[in-house]
């Protein structure tokens, strides 16, 4: 998933996101730190939201059904991956992939999953903590091998 695609998706969904919260244009613009005029331009499709506005929107409204339907259940994780390429650290307990995810393979105490919408990969442990995320399947498989071999020694 590319930065430009996410910018387009968020721009196109801006009005829906705003109405999901029952926000006026004034309140939404204030939340995002932009002028009402800029918000109107985005909502009418005349301009695309800047990356900063997209990041603010996803951070503040990541539970939006519209965002989740377009970016997957973890829109903020998608932004992290775009900004950092890989997220390689134990963090965040997840729901374990009951929705939005397909299991690719497992190794030891770890399993590799792919998001059905964003197509990014993540590695979870037995307790559903995320250890790694990436859009790179080969890199994710390599990290799964590393983590799986480490778990054999524990």
C-alpha positions, 0 to 999 in steps of 0.5 A: 500500500502506497502513501498516495493511495492512503492519502486518496482514500482518507480524502475521499472518506473525509466527509463520511468520517466526519458524519460518522461522528456527527461533527460539523465542518467547523469542529472537524476542521478544528480537530484536524488543525486545518481551516474549514475552507480546506476541509470543504475543498477536501470533501468536495474532491477539489484537493487531496488531504496532505500527509499531515492531515491524513496522519491526524485523521487516522490517529484521531478516527482510527475506529472509523468504520469507513477507514477500517473498511478501506485500510483494514482493522488497524489503519494506524498500523498501515501508516506506521508501515508506510512511514517506517517500512517495517515495525519490528518490536513486540507491541500491542496485544491484538484480537488474534486475527479473527476478522480481517486476517488470514493465517499464512504459516506458523513457526514455533510460538509465532504465526504469520498473518496477512490483512485481507484489505491492506495486504500487509503482514504481521507476526503474532505470538501465542498470546496475540502480541504483535512482534513484526509488521511489514508489506514485504512478504519475504521479509516477514517470512524471514523474521518468522523463521528467526522468531520461530528458531528463538522460541525453540530455545526458550 
